Amino acid sequence: MYYIRHKTHLTMPNTAFIAGLTYPADPSGSIPLPGMAVASDTVASLAASTGLYTDGITHITDQDEPVTREVLLRGLMDACANAQPGDNIFLGLFGHGIQVSDATGREEDGMHELFCTSDGQAVLDNEIQAILSELPAGVNVTMCLDCCNSGTLADLDLGGIDANVVSISSAVDGQSALVQRDGSGTYFVREFERVMEENPELSWVEAVELMNERLPKQWGDMTINLHSNDAELLQQPMFTVASKATEPDNTPVVDDVDDGDEQVNAQEDGPADLATLGIRVAAAERQQQDEQPEWEPIGF
């Protein structure tokens, strides 16, 4: 299902793209996440309240039809197309996140992070990073990622991105995020909304510290975290437009294969891993469901 708020063109600056995937009939066996439609809608409203994304907010879910890998990539690319210095972009991904082995030597922890689409496929961290790398210096990007293993889903640590990018996510790599069982949302979004309402002047660092302090430890190992290609941005109030362009990072990246081979190999491995992990985790999470009081892990 596609929700479009005040959007008149497919590509424009000062825009937001938000995808909330619920996986009602995922071929890989992913556990349905009805709360992601609610959580993503809440964040779409938060983005609108900032007044930054005046050219339109696009919010899509898969409740009526699958959000495929192609649809998700096109949405991300359209949101970033034609952006110029001073423009503002918001990107939000809500759903299942997993890790698969990286054979290229590019990832420091040896793992790729992927966001699962509802057709049994996935979007790679490399692909998200490649989209961001096309943006010119001076573009301001805020990313909101609510899925397991979302810490480096944008690969901001690999360099090559000139835009000002801040990413807030619901879990570090290797961790699960928490969704409410009754489908009413997620812990991350609930606390994000709460902090924005209580004190929107907090810096990103202060906001995340407060959100993590409020997380009951009995709910599991979950750490809301921040990433940016410019550490100074994290000290600014949330949704503050950067006052300067980020200096280009020309640090060379070690890569054992060319980009084409890397993308093909990762995509070939992804669906198989998704299917295997989906079945295994579905069984494990259902077995543990009665042990969780109010929240439960949402991913792999």
ROLUMTI-686811 format. One record per atom (N, C-alpha, C): residue number from 1; atom name; x negated, y, z. Coordinates in steps of 0.02 Angstrom, whole numbers, plus 50000, padded with zeros to 5 digits. Example, Ala and Ser with C-alpha at 12.3 -4.5 7.8 and 13.67 -1.06 7.14 Angstrom:
  resi  name      X      Y      Z
     1     N  49340  49716  50390
     1    CA  49385  49775  50390
     1     C  49340  49835  50390
     2     N  49358  49888  50354
     2    CA  49316  49947  50357
     2     C  49355  50002  50394
REM end
This chain:
  resi  name      X      Y      Z
     1     N  49958  49941  50000
     1    CA  50000  50000  50000
     1     C  49956  50062  50000
     2     N  49974  50111  49963
     2    CA  49934  50172  49957
     2     C  49973  50231  49985
     3     N  49941  50266  50030
     3    CA  49970  50328  50057
     3     C  49926  50385  50033
     4     N  49954  50436  50003
     4    CA  49915  50492  49978
     4     C  49943  50556  50009
     5     N  49901  50593  50044
     5    CA  49922  50654  50077
     5     C  49894  50715  50040
     6     N  49936  50752  50007
     6    CA  49916  50816  49977
     6     C  49858  50808  49928
     7     N  49859  50755  49890
     7    CA  49804  50745  49842
     7     C  49830  50752  49772
     8     N  49796  50791  49731
     8    CA  49821  50805  49664
     8     C  49774  50781  49610
     9     N  49713  50760  49627
     9    CA  49666  50735  49578
     9     C  49633  50672  49605
    10     N  49607  50631  49560
    10    CA  49573  50570  49582
    10     C  49504  50585  49610
    11     N  49471  50636  49586
    11    CA  49404  50652  49611
    11     C  49401  50726  49629
    12     N  49376  50740  49689
    12    CA  49373  50809  49712
    12     C  49330  50813  49775
    13     N  49306  50873  49791
    13    CA  49269  50883  49854
    13     C  49318  50889  49912
    14     N  49292  50897  49973
    14    CA  49333  50908  50033
    14     C  49390  50858  50037
    15     N  49372  50794  50036
    15    CA  49422  50742  50034
    15     C  49404  50685  50080
    16     N  49453  50643  50094
    16    CA  49443  50585  50138
    16     C  49471  50523  50104
    17     N  49436  50467  50115
    17    CA  49459  50402  50092
    17     C  49456  50354  50151
    18     N  49513  50324  50168
    18    CA  49519  50281  50227
    18     C  49554  50217  50208
    19     N  49523  50160  50224
    19    CA  49552  50095  50209
    19     C  49562  50056  50273
    20     N  49624  50035  50285
    20    CA  49640  49994  50344
    20     C  49663  49926  50321
    21     N  49621  49875  50327
    21    CA  49636  49809  50300
    21     C  49662  49763  50355
    22     N  49718  49729  50340
    22    CA  49751  49686  50390
    22     C  49746  49612  50373
    23     N  49726  49595  50312
    23    CA  49714  49525  50291
    23     C  49775  49480  50302
    24     N  49832  49497  50274
    24    CA  49891  49456  50286
    24     C  49888  49387  50253
    25     N  49850  49380  50199
    25    CA  49844  49315  50165
    25     C  49775  49311  50133
    26     N  49723  49316  50173
    26    CA  49655  49318  50147
    26     C  49632  49249  50126
    27     N  49608  49239  50064
    27    CA  49587  49173  50042
    27     C  49526  49145  50078
    28     N  49488  49188  50113
    28    CA  49429  49163  50149
    28     C  49447  49138  50219
    29     N  49509  49147  50240
    29    CA  49529  49124  50306
    29     C  49521  49174  50361
    30     N  49510  49238  50345
    30    CA  49502  49289  50396
    30     C  49565  49295  50438
    31     N  49556  49305  50503
    31    CA  49613  49315  50548
    31     C  49648  49380  50531
    32     N  49715  49380  50525
    32    CA  49751  49442  50511
    32     C  49739  49494  50566
    33     N  49736  49557  50546
    33    CA  49723  49612  50592
    33     C  49776  49667  50582
    34     N  49838  49656  50603
    34    CA  49890  49706  50592
    34     C  49875  49773  50623
    35     N  49835  49773  50677
    35    CA  49819  49836  50711
    35     C  49777  49883  50670
    36     N  49745  49858  50617
    36    CA  49702  49902  50577
    36     C  49741  49952  50535
    37     N  49803  49935  50517
    37    CA  49844  49983  50482
    37     C  49861  50042  50527
    38     N  49876  50026  50590
    38    CA  49892  50078  50639
    38     C  49831  50120  50654
    39     N  49774  50087  50667
    39    CA  49713  50122  50684
    39     C  49691  50168  50628
    40     N  49693  50144  50567
    40    CA  49671  50186  50511
    40     C  49718  50244  50499
    41     N  49783  50235  50512
    41    CA  49829  50290  50505
    41     C  49816  50344  50558
    42     N  49799  50321  50619
    42    CA  49782  50369  50672
    42     C  49721  50410  50652
    43     N  49671  50378  50624
    43    CA  49610  50414  50604
    43     C  49624  50460  50545
    44     N  49669  50440  50500
    44    CA  49688  50485  50445
    44     C  49719  50549  50473
    45     N  49759  50542  50526
    45    CA  49788  50601  50557
    45     C  49735  50643  50592
    46     N  49686  50610  50624
    46    CA  49631  50647  50656
    46     C  49591  50686  50604
    47     N  49578  50653  50547
    47    CA  49541  50687  50494
    47     C  49579  50748  50469
    48     N  49645  50740  50461
    48    CA  49686  50796  50438
    48     C  49685  50853  50488
    49     N  49683  50837  50552
    49    CA  49685  50888  50604
    49     C  49623  50932  50605
    50     N  49568  50909  50576
    50    CA  49507  50950  50576
    50     C  49512  51008  50528
    51     N  49555  51003  50478
    51    CA  49562  51056  50428
    51     C  49506  51058  50377
    52     N  49462  51007  50378
    52    CA  49405  51007  50332
    52     C  49422  50976  50264
    53     N  49470  50930  50263
    53    CA  49481  50889  50202
    53     C  49542  50915  50165
    54     N  49536  50976  50142
    54    CA  49592  51013  50115
    54     C  49614  50990  50046
    55     N  49571  50953  50012
    55    CA  49589  50930  49944
    55     C  49623  50862  49944
    56     N  49633  50832  50001
    56    CA  49671  50771  50003
    56     C  49642  50716  50046
    57     N  49687  50677  50076
    57    CA  49668  50619  50116
    57     C  49703  50558  50087
    58     N  49665  50511  50063
    58    CA  49692  50449  50036
    58     C  49685  50393  50087
    59     N  49740  50362  50105
    59    CA  49740  50308  50153
    59     C  49771  50247  50120
    60     N  49734  50192  50116
    60    CA  49760  50131  50085
    60     C  49760  50074  50136
    61     N  49809  50029  50129
    61    CA  49810  49967  50168
    61     C  49827  49910  50121
    62     N  49821  49849  50147
    62    CA  49836  49790  50106
    62     C  49900  49755  50129
    63     N  49945  49792  50159
    63    CA  50006  49761  50185
    63     C  50053  49738  50130
    64     N  50052  49771  50073
    64    CA  50095  49752  50017
    64     C  50057  49716  49961
    65     N  49994  49734  49951
    65    CA  49953  49703  49900
    65     C  49881  49704  49922
    66     N  49840  49655  49901
    66    CA  49770  49652  49924
    66     C  49731  49714  49904
    67     N  49687  49735  49948
    67    CA  49637  49785  49931
    67     C  49575  49746  49910
    68     N  49562  49746  49846
    68    CA  49507  49706  49819
    68     C  49441  49743  49828
    69     N  49388  49707  49816
    69    CA  49321  49737  49818
    69     C  49316  49795  49768
    70     N  49344  49785  49708
    70    CA  49341  49837  49657
    70     C  49380  49900  49679
    71     N  49439  49889  49709
    71    CA  49480  49945  49732
    71     C  49443  49984  49786
    72     N  49411  49949  49832
    72    CA  49376  49982  49887
    72     C  49316  50022  49861
    73     N  49277  49992  49818
    73    CA  49219  50027  49790
    73     C  49241  50089  49751
    74     N  49295  50082  49712
    74    CA  49319  50138  49673
    74     C  49343  50194  49718
    75     N  49375  50177  49773
    75    CA  49398  50228  49820
    75     C  49340  50266  49851
    76     N  49288  50230  49870
    76    CA  49229  50263  49898
    76     C  49195  50308  49847
    77     N  49189  50283  49786
    77    CA  49156  50323  49734
    77     C  49197  50384  49715
    78     N  49263  50377  49710
    78    CA  49305  50434  49692
    78     C  49302  50488  49746
    79     N  49299  50468  49809
    79    CA  49295  50517  49863
    79     C  49231  50558  49860
    80     N  49178  50527  49835
    80    CA  49113  50561  49832
    80     C  49099  50595  49766
    81     N  49139  50581  49716
    81    CA  49127  50610  49649
    81     C  49136  50685  49650
    82     N  49094  50719  49613
    82    CA  49097  50792  49603
    82     C  49082  50833  49665
    83     N  49058  50802  49718
    83    CA  49043  50840  49779
    83     C  48983  50885  49768
    84     N  48987  50945  49796
    84    CA  48934  50995  49791
    84     C  48913  51017  49861
    85     N  48854  51048  49867
    85    CA  48832  51072  49933
    85     C  48886  51114  49967
    86     N  48898  51098  50030
    86    CA  48950  51133  50068
    86     C  49016  51096  50070
    87     N  49025  51045  50028
    87    CA  49086  51005  50029
    87     C  49086  50956  50087
    88     N  49146  50934  50106
    88    CA  49154  50888  50163
    88     C  49190  50825  50141
    89     N  49163  50768  50160
    89    CA  49191  50703  50142
    89     C  49198  50661  50205
    90     N  49254  50626  50209
    90    CA  49266  50579  50265
    90     C  49279  50510  50235
    91     N  49243  50460  50261
    91    CA  49252  50391  50238
    91     C  49266  50347  50298
    92     N  49321  50310  50296
    92    CA  49339  50267  50352
    92     C  49354  50196  50328
    93     N  49323  50147  50361
    93    CA  49334  50076  50345
    93     C  49355  50039  50409
    94     N  49411  50004  50405
    94    CA  49439  49969  50463
    94     C  49457  49898  50442
    95     N  49427  49849  50474
    95    CA  49440  49780  50456
    95     C  49388  49733  50484
    96     N  49373  49680  50446
    96    CA  49324  49630  50466
    96     C  49255  49648  50439
    97     N  49204  49640  50480
    97    CA  49135  49649  50458
    97     C  49094  49588  50477
    98     N  49049  49569  50433
    98    CA  49007  49510  50445
    98     C  48934  49525  50427
    99     N  48891  49478  50441
    99    CA  48821  49480  50421
    99     C  48804  49419  50379
   100     N  48760  49428  50330
   100    CA  48732  49373  50292
   100     C  48657  49385  50285
   101     N  48620  49332  50273
   101    CA  48547  49337  50270
   101     C  48525  49381  50211
   102     N  48472  49419  50223
   102    CA  48442  49461  50171
   102     C  48377  49429  50149
   103     N  48373  49412  50085
   103    CA  48313  49379  50059
   103     C  48264  49428  50029
   104     N  48279  49493  50031
   104    CA  48237  49542  49997
   104     C  48182  49571  50041
   105     N  48189  49565  50107
   105    CA  48141  49596  50152
   105     C  48156  49669  50165
   106     N  48211  49693  50139
   106    CA  48228  49764  50145
   106     C  48259  49779  50214
   107     N  48297  49733  50241
   107    CA  48331  49744  50304
   107     C  48284  49726  50362
   108     N  48278  49771  50410
   108    CA  48231  49761  50465
   108     C  48249  49700  50507
   109     N  48313  49687  50516
   109    CA  48334  49629  50556
   109     C  48345  49567  50514
   110     N  48331  49571  50449
   110    CA  48339  49514  50405
   110     C  48411  49498  50387
   111     N  48457  49544  50400
   111    CA  48528  49531  50387
   111     C  48560  49589  50349
   112     N  48603  49572  50302
   112    CA  48647  49620  50269
   112     C  48711  49626  50310
   113     N  48738  49686  50314
   113    CA  48805  49696  50342
   113     C  48854  49705  50284
   114     N  48912  49674  50290
   114    CA  48963  49677  50237
   114     C  49030  49694  50267
   115     N  49070  49731  50229
   115    CA  49140  49745  50247
   115     C  49183  49701  50204
   116     N  49226  49661  50235
   116    CA  49266  49611  50199
   116     C  49328  49643  50168
   117     N  49339  49629  50104
   117    CA  49400  49651  50071
   117     C  49451  49595  50075
   118     N  49514  49610  50059
   118    CA  49567  49560  50071
   118     C  49577  49513  50012
   119     N  49529  49511  49966
   119    CA  49531  49462  49912
   119     C  49478  49408  49922
   120     N  49450  49404  49983
   120    CA  49399  49354  49998
   120     C  49329  49376  49978
   121     N  49321  49438  49956
   121    CA  49256  49464  49937
   121     C  49232  49513  49990
   122     N  49180  49552  49975
   122    CA  49153  49599  50023
   122     C  49114  49653  49987
   123     N  49105  49709  50021
   123    CA  49062  49764  49998
   123     C  48999  49765  50040
   124     N  48942  49767  50007
   124    CA  48877  49765  50041
   124     C  48857  49832  50070
   125     N  48818  49829  50124
   125    CA  48789  49891  50151
   125     C  48747  49927  50097
   126     N  48712  49890  50056
   126    CA  48672  49920  50002
   126     C  48715  49961  49955
   127     N  48775  49937  49941
   127    CA  48819  49971  49894
   127     C  48846  50036  49924
   128     N  48862  50035  49988
   128    CA  48883  50096  50021
   128     C  48826  50146  50022
   129     N  48766  50123  50038
   129    CA  48708  50167  50039
   129     C  48695  50196  49970
   130     N  48705  50157  49917
   130    CA  48694  50181  49849
   130     C  48743  50236  49831
   131     N  48805  50230  49853
   131    CA  48855  50282  49840
   131     C  48836  50346  49875
   132     N  48815  50341  49938
   132    CA  48794  50400  49976
   132     C  48732  50432  49946
   133     N  48688  50392  49917
   133    CA  48626  50419  49890
   133     C  48637  50462  49828
   134     N  48695  50458  49798
   134    CA  48711  50499  49739
   134     C  48733  50569  49759
   135     N  48747  50581  49822
   135    CA  48770  50646  49844
   135     C  48712  50695  49850
   136     N  48723  50758  49830
   136    CA  48669  50807  49836
   136     C  48660  50831  49907
   137     N  48602  50860  49921
   137    CA  48589  50890  49987
   137     C  48640  50944  50000
   138     N  48662  50949  50063
   138    CA  48710  51000  50082
   138     C  48781  50975  50084
   139     N  48796  50915  50058
   139    CA  48862  50886  50066
   139     C  48866  50856  50137
   140     N  48922  50866  50171
   140    CA  48932  50842  50239
   140     C  48977  50781  50239
   141     N  48952  50724  50263
   141    CA  48989  50661  50262
   141     C  48997  50636  50333
   142     N  49059  50621  50353
   142    CA  49073  50587  50416
   142     C  49101  50519  50399
   143     N  49072  50467  50429
   143    CA  49095  50398  50418
   143     C  49122  50371  50484
   144     N  49179  50337  50481
   144    CA  49210  50305  50539
   144     C  49220  50232  50521
   145     N  49183  50188  50555
   145    CA  49182  50117  50538
   145     C  49206  50075  50597
   146     N  49262  50042  50589
   146    CA  49290  50002  50644
   146     C  49293  49929  50622
   147     N  49238  49894  50632
   147    CA  49233  49823  50617
   147     C  49173  49795  50653
   148     N  49169  49730  50658
   148    CA  49111  49699  50689
   148     C  49049  49712  50646
   149     N  48992  49713  50679
   149    CA  48927  49720  50643
   149     C  48924  49785  50603
   150     N  48955  49838  50628
   150    CA  48961  49899  50588
   150     C  48905  49950  50600
   151     N  48858  49934  50643
   151    CA  48807  49982  50662
   151     C  48769  50012  50603
   152     N  48745  49970  50558
   152    CA  48707  49995  50500
   152     C  48742  49977  50434
   153     N  48808  49979  50435
   153    CA  48846  49962  50375
   153     C  48833  50011  50318
   154     N  48809  50071  50334
   154    CA  48793  50120  50282
   154     C  48719  50122  50266
   155     N  48678  50083  50301
   155    CA  48605  50080  50288
   155     C  48573  50150  50288
   156     N  48593  50192  50335
   156    CA  48565  50259  50338
   156     C  48491  50258  50357
   157     N  48469  50203  50388
   157    CA  48400  50198  50410
   157     C  48351  50184  50353
   158     N  48377  50168  50294
   158    CA  48333  50150  50239
   158     C  48309  50210  50199
   159     N  48335  50269  50214
   159    CA  48313  50329  50178
   159     C  48346  50336  50110
   160     N  48326  50387  50074
   160    CA  48352  50398  50006
   160     C  48418  50434  50003
   161     N  48443  50460  50060
   161    CA  48507  50497  50061
   161     C  48492  50569  50078
   162     N  48512  50615  50034
   162    CA  48499  50686  50044
   162     C  48556  50723  50078
   163     N  48617  50696  50074
   163    CA  48674  50728  50106
   163     C  48668  50724  50182
   164     N  48707  50764  50218
   164    CA  48710  50762  50291
   164     C  48761  50710  50311
   165     N  48739  50653  50337
   165    CA  48784  50597  50352
   165     C  48783  50580  50426
   166     N  48842  50576  50456
   166    CA  48850  50551  50524
   166     C  48897  50491  50520
   167     N  48877  50436  50551
   167    CA  48918  50375  50552
   167     C  48932  50357  50625
   168     N  48996  50352  50643
   168    CA  49016  50328  50709
   168     C  49050  50260  50698
   169     N  49030  50210  50736
   169    CA  49056  50143  50724
   169     C  49071  50108  50790
   170     N  49113  50057  50786
   170    CA  49140  50025  50845
   170     C  49096  49970  50874
   171     N  49042  49951  50841
   171    CA  48999  49898  50867
   171     C  48931  49902  50833
   172     N  48880  49883  50868
   172    CA  48814  49878  50837
   172     C  48810  49813  50799
   173     N  48759  49806  50758
   173    CA  48750  49744  50720
   173     C  48745  49685  50769
   174     N  48781  49632  50753
   174    CA  48780  49573  50796
   174     C  48833  49573  50850
   175     N  48873  49627  50854
   175    CA  48926  49631  50905
   175     C  48995  49628  50873
   176     N  49044  49608  50914
   176    CA  49114  49610  50894
   176     C  49147  49674  50919
   177     N  49196  49698  50882
   177    CA  49237  49754  50903
   177     C  49302  49727  50931
   178     N  49344  49770  50960
   178    CA  49404  49748  50995
   178     C  49467  49777  50964
   179     N  49516  49733  50953
   179    CA  49580  49754  50926
   179     C  49634  49733  50975
   180     N  49688  49772  50979
   180    CA  49742  49756  51024
   180     C  49785  49701  50995
   181     N  49802  49652  51036
   181    CA  49839  49593  51012
   181     C  49907  49610  50982
   182     N  49940  49659  51010
   182    CA  50008  49673  50988
   182     C  50010  49712  50922
   183     N  49951  49724  50892
   183    CA  49949  49758  50828
   183     C  49955  49833  50832
   184     N  49948  49861  50892
   184    CA  49958  49933  50900
   184     C  49895  49975  50891
   185     N  49839  49943  50875
   185    CA  49778  49982  50862
   185     C  49716  49948  50887
   186     N  49662  49987  50894
   186    CA  49598  49961  50917
   186     C  49572  50003  50975
   187     N  49528  49973  51015
   187    CA  49499  50010  51070
   187     C  49460  50071  51045
   188     N  49420  50061  50995
   188    CA  49379  50115  50968
   188     C  49420  50175  50948
   189     N  49473  50164  50910
   189    CA  49513  50220  50886
   189     C  49552  50251  50943
   190     N  49576  50210  50990
   190    CA  49611  50238  51047
   190     C  49567  50287  51085
   191     N  49505  50268  51097
   191    CA  49460  50311  51135
   191     C  49436  50371  51092
   192     N  49427  50360  51028
   192    CA  49408  50415  50983
   192     C  49462  50469  50984
   193     N  49524  50448  50977
   193    CA  49580  50495  50979
   193     C  49583  50531  51046
   194     N  49573  50493  51099
   194    CA  49576  50521  51167
   194     C  49523  50575  51177
   195     N  49462  50561  51155
   195    CA  49408  50610  51162
   195     C  49421  50672  51120
   196     N  49445  50662  51059
   196    CA  49460  50719  51015
   196     C  49513  50764  51046
   197     N  49563  50734  51079
   197    CA  49616  50773  51109
   197     C  49592  50808  51172
   198     N  49551  50774  51212
   198    CA  49529  50802  51276
   198     C  49477  50857  51266
   199     N  49428  50845  51224
   199    CA  49374  50893  51217
   199     C  49342  50888  51148
   200     N  49372  50920  51098
   200    CA  49344  50916  51030
   200     C  49278  50952  51021
   201     N  49257  50989  51073
   201    CA  49194  51026  51069
   201     C  49134  50984  51089
   202     N  49146  50922  51112
   202    CA  49089  50879  51129
   202     C  49046  50865  51068
   203     N  48982  50857  51079
   203    CA  48939  50835  51024
   203     C  48953  50762  51010
   204     N  48930  50738  50953
   204    CA  48939  50667  50937
   204     C  48908  50623  50991
   205     N  48848  50641  51014
   205    CA  48815  50601  51066
   205     C  48855  50601  51130
   206     N  48879  50658  51151
   206    CA  48918  50662  51213
   206     C  48983  50623  51207
   207     N  49016  50627  51150
   207    CA  49079  50592  51140
   207     C  49069  50516  51144
   208     N  49018  50491  51111
   208    CA  49006  50419  51111
   208     C  48984  50394  51180
   209     N  48945  50433  51216
   209    CA  48927  50414  51284
   209     C  48989  50408  51328
   210     N  49035  50454  51321
   210    CA  49097  50452  51360
   210     C  49140  50392  51340
   211     N  49145  50378  51276
   211    CA  49184  50321  51253
   211     C  49155  50256  51279
   212     N  49090  50249  51279
   212    CA  49059  50187  51304
   212     C  49066  50181  51380
   213     N  49064  50237  51416
   213    CA  49074  50234  51489
   213     C  49143  50207  51506
   214     N  49191  50220  51464
   214    CA  49260  50200  51478
   214     C  49275  50128  51458
   215     N  49228  50095  51426
   215    CA  49240  50027  51401
   215     C  49232  49977  51458
   216     N  49286  49943  51480
   216    CA  49280  49892  51532
   216     C  49235  49835  51508
   217     N  49186  49818  51548
   217    CA  49137  49768  51528
   217     C  49168  49698  51519
   218     N  49224  49685  51554
   218    CA  49253  49618  51548
   218     C  49284  49607  51479
   219     N  49288  49659  51438
   219    CA  49317  49652  51372
   219     C  49266  49627  51321
   220     N  49205  49617  51344
   220    CA  49156  49589  51298
   220     C  49099  49636  51283
   221     N  49054  49612  51241
   221    CA  48994  49649  51223
   221     C  49009  49693  51162
   222     N  49023  49756  51175
   222    CA  49040  49803  51122
   222     C  49010  49870  51139
   223     N  48976  49901  51090
   223    CA  48943  49965  51101
   223     C  48960  50012  51043
   224     N  49000  50062  51057
   224    CA  49013  50114  51007
   224     C  48948  50151  50994
   225     N  48932  50162  50932
   225    CA  48866  50191  50918
   225     C  48867  50241  50861
   226     N  48811  50276  50855
   226    CA  48802  50328  50805
   226     C  48742  50314  50762
   227     N  48746  50334  50699
   227    CA  48688  50336  50655
   227     C  48691  50400  50613
   228     N  48634  50424  50594
   228    CA  48631  50482  50550
   228     C  48563  50482  50515
   229     N  48561  50512  50457
   229    CA  48496  50522  50424
   229     C  48462  50586  50447
   230     N  48493  50621  50495
   230    CA  48464  50681  50525
   230     C  48487  50682  50598
   231     N  48442  50668  50644
   231    CA  48459  50662  50715
   231     C  48489  50726  50743
   232     N  48472  50783  50715
   232    CA  48498  50846  50740
   232     C  48574  50851  50731
   233     N  48601  50817  50681
   233    CA  48673  50820  50669
   233     C  48711  50789  50727
   234     N  48682  50741  50762
   234    CA  48717  50706  50816
   234     C  48724  50750  50878
   235     N  48685  50803  50882
   235    CA  48688  50849  50939
   235     C  48739  50905  50927
   236     N  48768  50908  50868
   236    CA  48817  50960  50853
   236     C  48887  50937  50873
   237     N  48933  50984  50885
   237    CA  49002  50964  50900
   237     C  49031  50921  50844
   238     N  49075  50876  50862
   238    CA  49105  50831  50813
   238     C  49137  50870  50755
   239     N  49127  50846  50695
   239    CA  49155  50875  50634
   239     C  49131  50946  50621
   240     N  49072  50963  50648
   240    CA  49042  51027  50632
   240     C  49008  51023  50564
   241     N  49020  51072  50522
   241    CA  48987  51074  50457
   241     C  48914  51092  50468
   242     N  48869  51053  50440
   242    CA  48797  51064  50449
   242     C  48778  51132  50421
   243     N  48731  51164  50456
   243    CA  48709  51230  50435
   243     C  48650  51228  50387
   244     N  48624  51168  50375
   244    CA  48567  51164  50330
   244     C  48572  51099  50291
   245     N  48536  51097  50236
   245    CA  48533  51036  50196
   245     C  48481  50990  50225
   246     N  48495  50925  50225
   246    CA  48446  50876  50248
   246     C  48389  50872  50199
   247     N  48328  50872  50224
   247    CA  48270  50865  50180
   247     C  48270  50794  50151
   248     N  48258  50788  50086
   248    CA  48257  50722  50055
   248     C  48205  50677  50088
   249     N  48223  50614  50098
   249    CA  48178  50565  50126
   249     C  48149  50524  50069
   250     N  48086  50534  50055
   250    CA  48054  50500  49998
   250     C  48012  50441  50020
   251     N  48025  50416  50081
   251    CA  47988  50358  50105
   251     C  48002  50298  50060
   252     N  47951  50265  50034
   252    CA  47964  50207  49991
   252     C  47996  50150  50030
   253     N  48039  50113  49996
   253    CA  48073  50056  50027
   253     C  48045  49992  49996
   254     N  48025  49945  50039
   254    CA  47998  49881  50015
   254     C  48055  49838  49990
   255     N  48050  49814  49929
   255    CA  48102  49772  49900
   255     C  48068  49722  49855
   256     N  48081  49658  49866
   256    CA  48047  49605  49830
   256     C  48078  49589  49762
   257     N  48140  49612  49752
   257    CA  48174  49599  49688
   257     C  48204  49664  49664
   258     N  48221  49666  49600
   258    CA  48252  49726  49574
   258     C  48324  49731  49599
   259     N  48353  49792  49595
   259    CA  48419  49804  49623
   259     C  48472  49759  49592
   260     N  48466  49746  49527
   260    CA  48516  49705  49494
   260     C  48518  49634  49522
   261     N  48458  49603  49529
   261    CA  48455  49536  49556
   261     C  48480  49535  49628
   262     N  48462  49586  49667
   262    CA  48482  49587  49737
   262     C  48558  49589  49742
   263     N  48590  49630  49702
   263    CA  48663  49636  49706
   263     C  48696  49570  49685
   264     N  48672  49540  49633
   264    CA  48702  49477  49610
   264     C  48694  49423  49662
   265     N  48633  49415  49689
   265    CA  48621  49363  49738
   265     C  48663  49373  49800
   266     N  48668  49435  49824
   266    CA  48706  49448  49884
   266     C  48780  49434  49872
   267     N  48805  49452  49813
   267    CA  48875  49440  49799
   267     C  48890  49366  49791
   268     N  48842  49328  49765
   268    CA  48853  49257  49759
   268     C  48855  49224  49827
   269     N  48812  49248  49873
   269    CA  48811  49218  49940
   269     C  48871  49241  49981
   270     N  48895  49302  49970
   270    CA  48945  49331  50013
   270     C  49009  49290  50018
   271     N  49044  49275  49963
   271    CA  49108  49239  49969
   271     C  49101  49172  50003
   272     N  49046  49135  49989
   272    CA  49037  49070  50022
   272     C  49030  49079  50097
   273     N  48990  49128  50118
   273    CA  48982  49142  50189
   273     C  49048  49164  50220
   274     N  49086  49205  50183
   274    CA  49149  49228  50208
   274     C  49196  49170  50222
   275     N  49200  49124  50174
   275    CA  49245  49067  50183
   275     C  49224  49024  50242
   276     N  49160  49009  50247
   276    CA  49136  48967  50301
   276     C  49146  49000  50369
   277     N  49125  49063  50374
   277    CA  49131  49098  50437
   277     C  49204  49111  50455
   278     N  49245  49124  50405
   278    CA  49315  49137  50419
   278     C  49349  49078  50452
   279     N  49337  49018  50426
   279    CA  49367  48959  50455
   279     C  49341  48946  50525
   280     N  49275  48952  50533
   280    CA  49245  48938  50599
   280     C  49268  48988  50652
   281     N  49268  49051  50635
   281    CA  49286  49102  50684
   281     C  49361  49101  50698
   282     N  49401  49087  50647
   282    CA  49473  49083  50658
   282     C  49489  49032  50712
   283     N  49457  48974  50708
   283    CA  49468  48922  50758
   283     C  49443  48943  50827
   284     N  49384  48972  50828
   284    CA  49354  48992  50892
   284     C  49395  49047  50926
   285     N  49417  49096  50887
   285    CA  49454  49151  50917
   285     C  49523  49129  50941
   286     N  49555  49084  50905
   286    CA  49620  49060  50927
   286     C  49614  49019  50990
   287     N  49560  48982  50997
   287    CA  49548  48942  51057
   287     C  49539  48987  51118
   288     N  49507  49046  51107
   288    CA  49492  49091  51162
   288     C  49547  49143  51174
   289     N  49598  49142  51134
   289    CA  49648  49196  51135
   289     C  49679  49205  51203
   290     N  49696  49150  51237
   290    CA  49729  49154  51302
   290     C  49683  49180  51356
   291     N  49618  49181  51344
   291    CA  49571  49204  51394
   291     C  49561  49279  51392
   292     N  49585  49312  51340
   292    CA  49577  49384  51333
   292     C  49640  49419  51359
   293     N  49634  49467  51406
   293    CA  49692  49497  51437
   293     C  49733  49541  51390
   294     N  49701  49587  51356
   294    CA  49737  49635  51315
   294     C  49706  49644  51246
   295     N  49640  49637  51242
   295    CA  49602  49648  51181
   295     C  49568  49584  51161
   296     N  49550  49580  51097
   296    CA  49514  49521  51074
   296     C  49465  49540  51018
   297     N  49412  49500  51007
   297    CA  49365  49515  50953
   297     C  49401  49517  50886
   298     N  49379  49561  50842
   298    CA  49413  49568  50778
   298     C  49373  49541  50719
   299     N  49314  49516  50730
   299    CA  49275  49495  50672
   299     C  49230  49438  50686
   300     N  49178  49433  50644
   300    CA  49135  49375  50647
   300     C  49073  49388  50687
REM end
